[in-house]
Amino acid sequence: MNSSTDYNHTFHATSGYAMGMALGILILIMTILIVAYFCSSGVQEPAPSYPVTNQGSSIASQGSVVIDIGLNEATLASYYKLLYSQAKLQHKGNDSQPFCCPICLGDYKDSDMLRLLPDCGHVFHLKCVDCWLRQHSTCPLCRKSLAPTPLPESSR
């Protein structure tokens, strides 16, 4: 009888550990699934409490502050545009001419329209850099400021 009692005690202890392990694994899997659901559900950050514009100017009116985050369309239109085939002809023999857009990393084709940024002279696909410059006022490659400098006020 003694060996039968030992067997029952060992069986109950082992099955208790197995149940505990199974429950722990189940809780771990459920936690991972819940975290994955919330991470992939696309929960968006709350909108800023201040109005934001991308028109390239800071304006304070009626107690609100507008933050300058990019260049306006008039400034973008003033930057030089050229075809990649033209850029190749102008820089013939110059090894520094890029073969791909630093923003999208796509190779330039002869028919691609490029935008040449003033001062730094970097070139990008027109669509790539215009999208960037509507949100930022710097060159995406060297971070040189492209924001127009205000004219100094003349003293009267």
Buried (B, 14 or more C-beta within 10 A) or exposed (E): EEEEEEEEEEEEEEEEEEEEEEEEEEEEEEEEEEEEEEEEEEEEEEEEEEEEBBBBEEEEEEEEEBEBBBBBEEBBEEBEBBBBEEBBEEEEEEEEBBEEBBBEEEEBEEEBEBBBBEEBEBBBBBBBBBBBBBEBBBBBBEEEEBBBEEEEEEEE
